[in-house]
Amino acid sequence: MKLRSLFLLVAGVMIGLKVAAKLREDDPDVLHGPQRTRTDQPSLRLVSTRVQRFTDAATDKSLEAIRRLRGEIRDRLGEDDAAAWN
């Protein structure tokens, strides 16, 4: 009875070690690092630069609108507690 339990314990440890090794290895289907290839088309690069500039400006405007709106709400409620808004 004790020898069989020892074999089961050893088998469980071996299976656990194999599963742990399998889980630690990298998945070959997952890409690592930046995968963008640089395009040789200057017009496409120019368009993507303009789009990036446009989205940055839109982000800045939306954040400014949110800050302005939060300030107006704070003024309407008359709360001086800035910690409640962070």
N, C-alpha and C positions, 0 to 999 in steps of 0.2 A: 504494500500500500504506500509506504513512504518513498520507495524507489520510483513508483509511477508518478507520484506528486512531484518528485525532483525532475523527472523528464518533462512533465507538463510545464513546470516553472522555467526550465531551460528553453523549451520550445517557445514559450511566451516571450521570454527575453529576446530570443533570436528574431522572432517575428517583429517585435517592437523596434529592434535596431534596424532591421531592413526597411520597415515603414518610415522610420525617422530619416534614414539616409535618402530614401526616395523623395520625401517631402522637402529635404534641404537642397536638392539639386535644382538648377534653373530649368524653367519651362522653355523648350525650344520654340514654342509658338508665340511667345511674348517677345516683342521687340524692345530693345534697351537703348536708351540714349536718344539723342536727336536723330530723326530719320529723314529730315527734309533734304532734298537734293537741291542744289543751287541751280536755278534756271539760267539758261544762256540768252533768254529773250529779254532785252532791256525794256521793252514796252510792258511786259508782264510785271517786271520788277517795279517800274514806275507806277503802274496801277495799284499794286499791292502796297507801295509806300504811301500813296495818296489815301487809300482806304484805311491804312493804319493811322494816318494823321487825322482823318475824319472821325474815326471811332474814338481816338484819344480826346478830341475836342468835344464829342458828344458825351463822353464819360465825365469830363470836367464840368460841363454844363449841367448834367443831371445831378452830380454831387453838390454843386453850388445851389441848385434848386431845392434839394433835400435839406441842406443846411439852412437856407432861407426860410423854408416852410417850418422847420423845427423851431427856429427862432420866433416866428410868428405865433406858433402854438404856445410856446413858453410864455410869450408876452400876454397872450389872451388869458391863459390860465393864471398868470400872476405868480408863478412859482419861481423862487430864487434858488431852488435846490438843483444844481447842475448834475449832481451825482445820479439823480433819478433818470436822466436822459442819456447816460453813458452805458 
